[in-house]
Amino acid sequence: MKQSILALALLAPLAACAVTPETQFIPSQKSAVELRSMQARTVPADADTAMRGVIATLHDLGYRITRVEPEARTVSATRATTLRLAVVVQPRSPSESTVRANATMIAPLREAQVDSAEFYQRNFFEPLGATMNRSLATIRPDDAAPEAIRPIAEINTAREREATARMRVTPVSTNPAATATSPATGAPR
């Protein structure tokens, strides 16, 4: 009995050190100027209207919104757990905004940046223009555009959801009296 407890005590630190493999990010091989021209469009709308249009478009396209940061005007979304999209809205003037989308494809232990102009045009900007009932314009090379951000991953597996839920619910106490046990029953007080 003592040997098995000792063995468990020795193996516990080793189990805690087990490293899960990192997902490898594969960036586009295209230049920053090429990526910016395919990922960004000028929208004839204020930033709040453009942000609402982006969220509505993502919903219409079947994406699950994973994070919205209104102050930063960013949205991350996932579709079919293999396609992630992050969108940034930046005001240009009171009646004009720049919208930049960045997509990644997920495979086991790999995340690759999408660098197809046709993908962004057909699968995001055309639907965005239709949703907002506005014509979007490509940006000029000398126009300012927001930096592309990587999409935020959603919690995909049941195990990840359970672990996150446990972290939110499990109280952490540094008070020794709060974790003391009753001498009579051995149960927490």
N, C-alpha and C positions, 0 to 999 in steps of 0.2 A: 504494500500500500504506500509506504513512504517512498519507495523507489519510483512508483508511477507519478506521485505528486512532484517529486524532484525532477523527473523527466519533463513533465508539463511545465514546471517553472523554468527549466532551461530552454525549452522550445518556444515559449511564449515570446521572448524578445526576437527570436529568429523569424517568427511569423509576422511580427510587427514590422520587420525590416523588408519583408517581401515587396519587391518593386513591381508595380504594374508597368507594362511597356508604354512609352510615350507615343502619342499620335504624331506622325511626321507631317509637317506642313510643307506643301510643295507650291511655292509661289509661281506666278506667271513668268514666262521668259520674255514677255513683251516689255517694251520700254515704259517708263512711267507716263510719258506723253500719250502713247498709244492706249494704255489702260484708261487713263483719264478721259480720253475722247470717247471711248466706248461705254464707260461707266457713268458719265455725267450728262445731264441735260438741264437746260434753263426752262423753268416753268413760269408762265405769266400769272402768278398768284403770290400772295403773301405767305410767309413761312408756315403759319398755323394752318391755313387752307391747304397748302401743299402737304403738310404732315398728315392731316386728316385724309387727304387723297391717297397718300402712300399706304396708310393703314387699311383703308377700304379696298384698295387694289390688292394688297396681300391677302386679305380675307377672301375676296372674290376669286383669287387664283388658287385657293385651297391651302394657303400657308397657315401654320399655327404660330401666332405671335409669341415669342419667348421672352422678349424684353423690350420695353419702351422707356426711353429716358427723355421726358419732355424738355427738360432744361438744355440738354445737349442736342435735342432734336434728332435722336437716333432710334431706329427700330431694328430689331433682329427677329427673324422668323425662320421656321423650318418647314419643309414639305417632304412628306414620305420618309422622314428621318435620314435621307441621303443628300438633300439639297438644302443648304442654308443661305440666307440672304440677309445682308445688313444694309440699311439705307440711312444716309445722312441728309438732312435738309438744312440748307444754309441761306439766310436771307441775302439778297443782292441789293434790293431797294424795297420801299414799302409795298410795291406791287409785283415784285419779281423774286424768284428763289432759284437756287441751284440744288438739284437732287442728284446724289451720287449713290449708286448701288454697287455692292461687292458680293459676289456669289462664290460659294465653295461647294465642292462635291465631297461627300464622305464615303470612305471605304474602310474596311478593317485596318486600323493603325495608320491610315492615310487621310489627309485632308488636302485637296488640290483646288487652287484658285481657278475659277472659270475665266477664260480670256477670249471669249468669242463675242465679237460685236453683234452678231446676229442673235445670240442668246439674249443679251441685254435688251436689244431693240424689240424682239418678238415677245419675250417672256416677262418683260417688266415695263419698258417705256411706252409701247403701244397701248397695253391695257391701262397704264396710268393716265395717258392722254385721253383715252375713252372714258374712264371713270370720272375724270375732272372736266370732260367736255372742252378740252383745250389742246392746242398744238404745242408740242414741246420742241425746243430748238437745241441743236447740238452746240456745245460750247466752242468758242474760238481758242486757239492755242495760248493766247495771252490772257484769257479770262481766269479769274481765281475760281478754284473749286475746292470743296472740302476734301480732307484726306480720306482715303478709303479705310474703313474699319473692318476688322474680321467679325463675322457673325458670332453671336453668343450661342453656345450649344444649349439645347434643351436637355432635361434629364430624361433619358430614353428608357432605361431599364427599370424594372420594378425594384431591384436591389438599390439603385441610386435614389429612387423616390423614397423608399423606406428609410435609407440612411439619412437623407435630408430631413424627413419628418421627425426621426428620432433626435436629430441635432436641435431641431426647433423646440421639441417638447421636453427633453431631458433637462431638468434644472441642475445647474452647477452650483454647489455650495462649498464654501471654504470654512464654514462654521462646524467645528468638530461635534458640537452638541446636536446639530441637525442630522448627522449621520450615525449617532450613537445607537447602540442596540439595547434593548431591555434585558437585564440580567436574567429575568425569569423565563422569557420566551425566546430570546435570541433574535426577535423580530425588531425591525427599526421602530423607534419611538415616534 
